[in-house]
Amino acid sequence: GEQELDANSALMELDKGLRSGKLGEQCEAVVRFPRLFQKYPFPILINSAFLKLADVFRVGNNFLRLCVLKVTQQSEKHLEKILNVDEFVKRVFSVIHSNDPVARAITLRMLGSMASIIPERKNAHHSIRQSLDSHDNVEVEAAIFAAANFSAQSKDFAVGICNKISEMIQGLATPVDLKLKLIPILQHMHHDASLASSSRQLLQQLVTSYPSTKMVIVTLHTFTLLAASSLVDIPKQIQLLLQYLKNDPRKAVKRLAIQDLKLLANKTPHTWSRENIQALCESALHTPYDSLKMGMLSVLSTLSGTIAIKQYFSSAPGTAATTARSFDLVKLAQECCYHTNRGIAAHGVRILTNISASCQEKDLLPLEQDAVFGLEALLVLCSQDDSPGAQATLKITLTCMVKLVKCRPHLSQSVVESLLTQLQSAQDNARILMCHCLAAIAMQLPVLADGMLGDLMDLYKLIGQSATDKKQELLVSLATVIFVSSQKALSTEIKTVIKQQLENASNGWTAYRIARQASRMGNHDMARELYQSLLTQVASEHFYFWLNSLKEFSHAEQCLAGLQEDNYSSALSCIAEALKSYHKGIASLTAASTPLNPLSFQCGFVKLRIDLLQAFSQLICTCNSLKTSPPPAIATTIAMTSGNDLQRCGRISNQACLLMKHSMEEFRNLATRYGDLYQSSFDADSATLRNVELQQQSCLLISHAIEALILDPESASFQEYSSNGTAQVESEYERRMMSVFNHVLEEVESLNRKYAPVSYLASNTCLCNAVIALLKVPLSFQRYFFQKLQSTSIKLALSPSPRNPAEPIAVQNNQQLALKVEGVVQHGSKPGLFRKIQSVCLNVSSVLQSKSGQDYKIPIDSITNEMEQRVEPHNDYFSTQFLLNFVILGTHNITVESSVIDSNGIVWKTGPKTTIFVKSLEDPYSQQVRLQQQQGQPPSQQQQQRTAYSRF
């Protein structure tokens, strides 16, 4: 297609540069290759590009070779897409026989960089072994680099080179600086147990034979990396490092031991025994150096957030009388909480917080108070200081506060009060972070009382006086806290203050961010006014339409805020008014979308909201019609004798009952569509997905209520809908929705139990009130509606592919088509922020579009192809093949659709969908036979022979 032409023209452009006589132009062409690979990451282009680079490497000078080497190292993840690996290696490898040691060194580095695609090439292995004996330092260093890379990839090479390296390390002729470079190769000797154990023995000898600082540091670090890869010897390694930390007097060695202990604490916290943690605590208690104490505390604070901390407290020796405060770890943390060094104090507080959060034992409860006091002291200290170090410590402190309040809600009041007190006198940078912390706590627990709003508003007025960037950021953070703390409704006074300050000192971007937060928190009246004021301040019509659509959506949701229970006529007019605004908004939103930014989630979400409001409106109308024409008293008897449930509604309201059934199906259909929207939002944050889930649950709830109250009261079950009380509620919106769900379920259940045949008046009232209760909770427009933090897309390439997309590919009907599907996963700036791709599911289906030839009776399974394969992307690339049958003559439409499976095994329908056409043609021999049969001639002798032979 068009993209292929672009790729070819780009490659030809670079090829022209490579052929240039000027060295500068050649180099420029070489260094532009990585960008080409990024733009067109498919094998056909990458293969030809790398072959061209290999030619340049073969005939160019050393500077060009160095450029090619850098390009190869930068494009490491594309190497496996080289199709002609032999040809590529042959061109590169020819330079190893050069007389120039620098050329040989660059070739060795090139081979080392390609180790992932040629791990078992014996000629490469041999060249590396030979070059290790070279007299040229540059070549030996290159050989060491290549040996390390090949050892990581190839077991055979690692086994073969291990003895050679140990001889060189132990040999007296090898200079010390070379030994320091050789030792790290041993970290890759983990392919089997015997190799790992012989490498450990060698490292053990080296640690004792060469006690110089540099040697001990390199050897110990290699020792740790080897243990971390082979997994077997981690407990031994922890003991060894603790021994060096305790006994070795050199600070550099102690620092290295701490760094390696941190690495092992992150990787395998479950291997740390109580004795290990105890030894580390003792070292930390006795060391006089703050820098070392801080390092040890950082290891302990890492461990305190893992399973290791439970092991430490559960396997404690002695009787049950040992109190929490008698543990060395707790003593150390309490001692450090008020240390003059901020970093040490932060780690001390973090340890106490983690212990309070994860260990729920009675005797550990007093530590909560210690943690709170420590956190408050650090808050006072860091909020007055504007230095980067203080800000980093403050972040740790505030994170601990949020974690502590989440696990121990009864501490929230004192934590929030100390934050609010400190806000008045803190620096601006600290204020922003503290506002984020307050908002995070208030989202989980409704702790910000109305009495606290006054302080926040005073601060807001004070900040609005100046217009620096920090002040703008602070205005947004403070406004967020105000919105969270008064989620029921904003008073007119607060609105006036916010708008005044925005008019005085802010730019449009600040106003937009505050409006966005108002939409997220459900303060739609405030949001609408802010969007309205911004409409005339944007530069492009797309932005104008985007803001206009947001204004309309806010207005629509504001209309729903005035709903009242038991007043159904006003409810219908409110919903009609909201729908009018929503329809205006969706037209504006469609106008705001561009090919690069299609706003598909936003459009999908709003369309579903419109359909949901229409369904609610229809349901209220149906309930009203049921009220005006109740069924006769004998309706139940008629229903029982006729066996038709709908008869129970009576003759007059039979139509209304059918409408009820239709309404229930519509709500179920809406729930399915919300499920599809959820599945297509792979890049959405968890709060947005939870919001979509809540909308889906509200649809299911109403459909269940209709079934339980009107259509089928006997078989309605309440078990599957019982609320899950253990789940942590993340936001005020979710809390309010869940309380409505529970209330409606209780109402429906109690009505079902009280009256065997539910009275129609009661059931209608219950349904209408349920609808109004759901609509009264202000809708929250979550982050993904405004902002995409993670971006993931898949690009598919099919071969064979036609030159022109409308042209079909010709295939004979007695042959199978081998369809190759290749794909590339493309990421934005933050890959895997919310979820990562584990594998890609490819679904290939074909449908017969138009027949040509005679209409035979053909088994149904040969008309269509339906296949599915799962492939795991490697370096963001995957490829697989499908064999497709096209027995029926005619044009077939092949659709290839991809979906994604994340690391939790959940399937996401991300797309894309690609379509190609195939024309199935009759094979020449069958065609000849058919023509002869039509003309009434018997097949010739030669043909008879051929058909006889063709059986074998």
CORNORBEL-V434863 format. One record per pair of residues at least 6 apart in sequence whose C-alpha atoms are under 6 Angstrom apart, sorted by the first residue. I is the first residue (numbers start at 1). J is the second residue. Records with the same first field share a line. If there is no record, write none. Layout:
I=J + J
This chain:
14=29
17=25 + 26 + 29
18=26 + 29
43=81
47=82 + 83
51=88
54=91 + 92
57=65
58=91 + 92
69=110
77=875
96=104
105=139 + 142
108=142
109=142 + 146
112=146 + 149
115=150
119=153 + 154
128=143
131=140 + 143
132=140 + 143
148=185
151=157 + 158 + 188
152=188
155=191
169=179
184=222
187=222 + 225 + 226
189=196
190=196 + 230
207=216
227=233 + 234
241=257
245=254 + 257
262=299
269=308
270=308
274=312
281=329
284=293
294=344
297=347
301=347 + 351
304=351 + 354
305=354
323=363
324=363 + 364
333=348
336=345 + 348
337=345 + 348 + 349 + 374
338=345
339=345
349=371 + 374
352=371
353=371
356=368
357=407
382=390 + 394
383=426 + 430
384=426 + 427
402=441
405=412
423=431
432=474
435=477 + 478
439=481
443=731
444=730 + 731
448=485
464=501 + 505
467=505
476=514
515=527 + 530
518=527
519=527 + 781
520=780 + 781 + 782
521=780
522=778 + 779 + 780
524=554 + 558
525=558
528=551 + 554
531=547 + 551
535=544
542=592
545=588 + 592
546=589 + 592
549=585 + 588 + 589
552=581 + 585
553=582
556=578 + 581
559=574 + 578
560=574
561=776
563=571
565=769
593=599
602=785
620=768
623=764
629=653
631=649 + 650
632=650
635=648 + 650
636=648
639=645 + 647 + 648
664=703
667=699 + 703
671=696 + 699
674=696
679=908 + 909
680=908 + 909 + 910
683=790 + 791
684=784
688=782
708=716
709=763
744=770
790=830
791=827 + 828
792=826 + 827
793=825 + 826
794=824 + 825
795=823 + 824
796=822 + 823
797=821 + 822
798=820 + 821
799=820
808=917 + 918 + 919
809=918 + 919
810=918 + 919
811=920 + 921
812=920 + 921 + 922 + 923
813=886 + 887 + 920 + 921 + 922
816=884 + 885
817=883 + 884
818=882 + 883
819=881 + 882
820=880 + 881
821=879 + 880 + 881
822=878 + 879
823=877 + 878
824=876 + 877
825=876
836=902
837=902
838=901 + 902 + 903
839=871 + 872 + 901
840=870 + 871 + 899 + 900 + 901
841=869 + 870 + 898 + 899 + 900
842=868 + 869 + 897 + 898
843=867 + 868 + 896 + 897
844=866 + 867 + 895 + 896
845=865 + 866 + 894 + 895
846=864 + 865 + 893 + 894
847=864 + 892 + 893
848=892
849=891 + 892
850=890 + 891
851=890
852=889 + 890
889=920 + 921
890=919 + 920
891=918 + 919
892=917 + 918
893=917
894=915 + 916
895=914 + 915
896=913 + 914
897=912 + 913
898=911 + 912
899=908 + 909 + 910 + 911
900=907 + 908
901=907
